[in-house]
Amino acid sequence: MTDAVRAEGLIKHYKDVKAIDGVSLAVPEGTVLGMLGPNGAGKTTTVRVLTTLIRPDAGTATVAGADVINQPDQVRSKIGVSGQYAAVDEYLTGYENLEMVGRLYHLPASQARARARELLGEFRLEDAADRPAKTYSGGMRRRLDLAGALVARPPVIFLDEPTTGLDPRSRGDMWEVIEGLVSEGTSVLLTTQYLEEADRLADNIIVIDRGRIIAEGTADELKAQVGGERLTVTVAEPERLRETAQTLSELGSGEAEVNDHTRTVIVPVTGGTQSLLLAVRQLDERSITVQDIGIRRPTLDDAFLSLTGHKAEDEESDADDEREREAQTV
């Protein structure tokens, strides 16, 4: 299978800050590569290099067969980009925004108008087509922005945290749109902070932290490294926390984590609902009053804690955010 996007050893420095440090990746045609990481990890800088917005200090990359350094115009003609913030003109209508993008791509006027109407239908924006974009909700703006990235029917799409800040329904709508694109053969590089999003959409995932790729694999492979599901129990009596932890440790596949402040015990498990049922039974036999109990999947913090020894947002998050902000402004 041919790679729609391929990068080898990409490096980008800003003064003494390494925004990306030896990033290598591949996106086979017709697949989704998820790039998972917290703010400031280097995701946006990588996307900016691959979309020809900035030049790397070292390394090579091709997109749709064109070299990002030596053939930037060819790369731009074959890609669509949707960033973290919807790049729409608030004073134009949804239709006018898409028509304008079509004309910027040098489509004939009639074709630009037809494509705008087509995309408004695909993204369920027909009813708002003639309203100024400033009246759109956040989810509608994101859909309009993604529609703009598709006007020229590019074979490769870069989505930089497309669902950050959206409500669950709007996020689900975006996921359906992305799945539809891939089913039609589009290749996608998706950056995200959400393990759940990468889990649902990505064929393969890379985890990036402080400019370096620290893990790569399918969602199942990464979750295996994280430790699978977590059984979480909140008890009514603080004095029985340690007894609860000991009981759950016998059921789990790892050491129990105790939070005295929230009266919560968390333990990795592998049995899914069966582990939940066993926990309820054993806690009831010991007359331990449970206020809340449930199974949850690994979060980004779980992944980073397992892979790096620190959470996704720790005391260094401000420095990481500064790295990304600097990378975006140079």
C-alpha positions in Angstrom: 0.0 0.0 0.0 1.3 3.4 -1.0 1.8 6.0 1.7 -0.3 9.2 1.3 2.0 10.9 3.9 5.5 9.9 4.9 7.9 11.8 7.1 11.4 10.8 8.2 13.4 12.4 11.1 11.6 15.8 11.1 13.2 18.3 13.4 12.2 21.9 14.1 13.8 24.2 16.6 12.8 27.6 17.9 15.8 29.1 19.6 16.6 26.5 22.3 13.2 24.8 22.1 12.8 21.6 20.2 9.3 21.8 18.9 9.6 18.5 17.1 12.6 16.2 17.5 13.0 13.4 15.0 9.4 12.7 14.1 8.8 9.9 11.6 5.4 8.7 10.5 3.4 7.2 7.7 -0.2 7.4 6.6 -1.1 4.7 4.1 -3.6 5.7 1.4 -7.2 5.5 2.6 -6.4 5.2 6.3 -6.4 7.5 9.3 -3.3 8.1 11.4 -4.1 9.5 14.8 -1.5 11.7 16.5 -2.2 11.7 20.2 -0.7 14.1 22.7 -1.4 17.0 25.0 -1.2 20.7 24.3 2.4 21.6 23.4 3.5 18.1 22.5 4.4 19.1 18.9 1.3 18.0 17.1 0.5 21.3 15.4 4.1 22.0 14.5 4.3 18.6 12.8 1.1 19.4 10.8 2.5 22.8 9.9 5.6 21.2 8.5 3.6 18.6 6.5 1.3 21.3 5.1 4.2 23.5 4.0 3.5 26.3 6.4 6.9 26.1 8.0 10.2 24.5 6.8 11.8 21.8 9.0 15.4 22.2 10.1 16.1 18.6 9.2 14.3 15.6 7.9 12.2 14.8 4.8 8.5 14.4 4.1 6.3 13.7 1.1 2.5 14.2 0.8 0.6 12.6 -2.0 3.9 11.9 -3.7 5.2 15.6 -3.5 8.1 16.8 -1.5 7.0 19.3 1.2 10.3 21.3 0.9 11.0 21.2 -2.9 7.4 20.9 -4.2 5.3 23.0 -1.8 2.8 24.1 -4.5 2.1 20.5 -5.5 1.5 19.6 -1.9 -0.9 22.4 -1.4 -2.9 21.4 -4.5 -3.5 18.0 -3.0 -4.4 18.7 0.6 -7.2 20.1 2.7 -6.5 21.5 6.2 -8.9 22.1 9.1 -7.2 23.6 12.2 -8.0 23.9 15.9 -10.0 27.0 15.2 -12.6 27.4 12.5 -11.1 29.5 9.7 -14.3 31.0 8.4 -15.2 34.6 7.5 -17.9 35.5 10.1 -19.4 38.2 7.9 -20.0 35.9 4.9 -22.8 33.4 4.8 -22.0 29.7 4.9 -22.6 29.5 1.1 -20.4 32.5 0.4 -17.5 31.1 2.5 -17.5 27.9 0.5 -17.9 29.6 -2.8 -15.0 31.9 -2.0 -12.8 28.9 -1.2 -13.7 27.3 -4.5 -12.7 30.5 -6.4 -9.4 30.6 -4.4 -8.8 27.1 -5.8 -9.4 28.6 -9.3 -12.6 26.6 -9.8 -14.9 28.0 -12.5 -17.6 30.2 -10.9 -20.4 27.7 -11.8 -18.4 24.8 -10.4 -17.6 26.7 -7.2 -21.2 27.5 -6.6 -22.3 23.9 -7.3 -19.6 22.5 -5.0 -20.6 25.0 -2.2 -24.3 23.8 -2.4 -23.2 20.2 -2.5 -21.0 20.5 0.7 -23.7 22.4 2.6 -26.0 19.5 2.0 -23.4 16.9 3.0 -22.7 18.7 6.2 -26.3 19.4 7.1 -25.9 23.1 6.8 -28.6 23.8 4.1 -30.9 25.6 6.5 -28.1 28.0 7.6 -26.6 28.4 4.1 -27.6 32.0 3.7 -27.0 33.1 7.3 -23.8 34.9 8.3 -21.3 32.5 9.8 -21.1 34.6 13.0 -24.6 33.3 13.8 -23.4 29.7 13.7 -22.8 27.5 16.7 -19.3 26.1 17.4 -20.2 22.8 16.0 -21.7 24.4 12.8 -18.5 26.5 12.3 -16.3 23.4 12.6 -18.4 21.6 10.0 -18.2 24.6 7.7 -14.5 24.8 8.2 -14.1 21.1 7.4 -16.3 21.6 4.3 -14.0 24.3 3.2 -11.1 21.9 3.4 -12.9 19.6 1.0 -14.0 22.0 -1.7 -11.2 20.9 -4.1 -11.7 17.2 -3.2 -8.2 16.7 -1.9 -6.9 13.1 -1.5 -5.2 14.0 1.8 -6.8 15.8 4.8 -5.0 17.2 7.9 -7.3 17.6 10.9 -5.7 19.4 13.8 -7.8 18.7 16.9 -11.1 19.2 15.0 -13.4 18.4 17.9 -11.7 20.3 20.8 -14.3 22.3 22.7 -17.3 20.7 21.0 -20.2 19.2 22.9 -20.7 15.4 22.7 -23.3 15.6 20.0 -21.3 17.9 17.7 -18.2 15.7 18.3 -20.2 12.7 17.3 -21.3 14.5 14.1 -17.7 15.3 13.2 -16.7 11.7 13.8 -19.4 10.6 11.3 -18.2 13.1 8.7 -14.6 11.9 9.1 -15.6 8.2 8.8 -17.5 9.1 5.6 -14.5 10.7 4.1 -12.3 7.7 4.8 -14.8 5.3 3.4 -14.5 7.2 0.1 -10.8 6.7 0.1 -9.5 9.9 1.7 -6.3 9.7 3.7 -6.4 11.5 7.0 -3.8 12.7 9.6 -5.7 13.5 12.7 -4.2 15.2 15.8 -6.2 14.9 19.0 -6.0 15.0 22.8 -8.7 12.4 23.1 -7.9 8.7 23.3 -11.5 7.9 22.7 -11.4 9.9 19.4 -8.2 8.2 18.2 -9.7 4.8 19.3 -12.8 5.3 17.1 -11.3 6.9 14.0 -7.6 5.9 13.7 -6.3 2.8 12.0 -3.0 3.4 13.7 -1.9 5.8 16.5 1.3 7.6 17.4 1.7 9.1 20.8 3.9 12.3 20.9 5.3 14.0 23.9 7.6 17.0 24.0 8.4 16.7 20.3 9.2 13.0 20.2 7.1 10.0 19.3 7.1 7.8 22.4 4.7 5.0 21.3 3.0 3.7 18.2 0.4 1.0 17.5 -3.2 0.3 17.1 -5.7 1.4 19.7 -5.8 -2.1 21.2 -2.0 -2.3 21.4 -1.7 1.1 23.1 -4.5 0.3 25.6 -2.7 -2.9 26.4 0.4 -0.8 27.4 -1.8 1.5 29.4 -3.3 -1.4 31.3 -6.8 -1.8 29.9 -10.0 -0.9 31.8 -10.2 0.7 35.2 -12.6 -0.3 37.9 -13.5 2.8 39.9 -15.3 2.6 43.3 -16.3 5.4 45.6 -17.2 4.4 49.2 -19.3 6.0 51.8 -17.0 5.4 54.7 -13.5 6.9 54.4 -12.1 4.6 57.1 -12.8 1.6 54.8 -10.8 2.8 51.9 -7.8 0.6 52.6 -10.0 -2.5 53.0 -11.8 -1.6 49.7 -8.4 -1.3 48.0 -7.2 -4.7 49.3 -10.5 -6.3 48.1 -10.3 -4.8 44.7 -6.6 -5.6 44.3 -7.5 -9.3 44.5 -9.8 -8.8 41.5 -7.6 -6.5 39.4 -4.5 -6.9 37.3 -2.4 -4.2 39.0 -2.0 -2.1 42.1 -5.0 -0.2 43.4 -4.8 3.6 43.5 -6.4 5.3 46.5 -7.7 8.9 46.6 -8.5 9.8 50.2 -10.0 13.2 49.2 -12.6 11.7 46.9 -12.9 8.4 48.8 -12.2 6.6 45.6 -10.3 3.4 44.7 -9.2 2.7 41.1 -7.7 -0.6 40.0 -6.8 -1.9 36.5 -9.0 -4.9 35.5 -9.2 -7.2 32.5 -12.6 -8.9 33.0 -14.8 -6.0 32.0 -18.4 -6.4 33.3 -17.5 -9.6 35.0 -15.0 -7.8 37.1 -17.7 -5.2 38.0 -20.1 -8.0 39.1 -17.4 -9.7 41.2 -16.5 -6.4 42.9 -20.1 -5.6 43.7 -20.5 -9.1 45.2 -17.4 -9.0 47.3 -17.9 -5.5 48.6 -21.5 -6.4 49.6 -20.2 -9.5 51.4 -18.0 -7.2 53.5 -20.8 -4.7 54.1 -18.8 -1.9 52.4 -21.3 0.8 51.4 -20.6 1.9 47.8 -21.7 5.3 46.6 -20.6 4.8 43.0 -19.0 2.0 41.0 -18.2 1.6 37.3 -15.8 0.5 34.6 -14.0 3.2 32.5 -11.7 3.0 29.6 -8.2 4.5 29.7 -7.9 8.2 29.4 -5.1 10.3 27.9 -3.8 10.8 31.4 -3.7 7.1 31.9 -1.8 6.6 28.7 0.8 9.3 29.5 1.2 8.1 33.0 1.9 4.6 31.8 4.1 5.6 28.8 6.1 8.5 30.3 5.7 8.5 34.0 3.9 11.9 34.0 0.3 12.9 33.3 -0.7 14.7 30.1 -1.2 17.9 32.0 1.4 18.3 34.7 3.4 21.1 36.3 5.3 21.6 33.0 2.1 22.1 30.9 2.6 25.9 30.8 6.1 25.4 29.2 4.7 22.9 26.8 1.9 25.3 25.8 4.5 28.1 25.2 6.4 25.8 22.9 3.4 25.2 20.8 2.4 28.9 20.8 5.9 29.8 19.7 5.8 27.2 17.0 2.6 28.6 15.6 3.7 32.2 15.5 7.1 31.8 13.8 
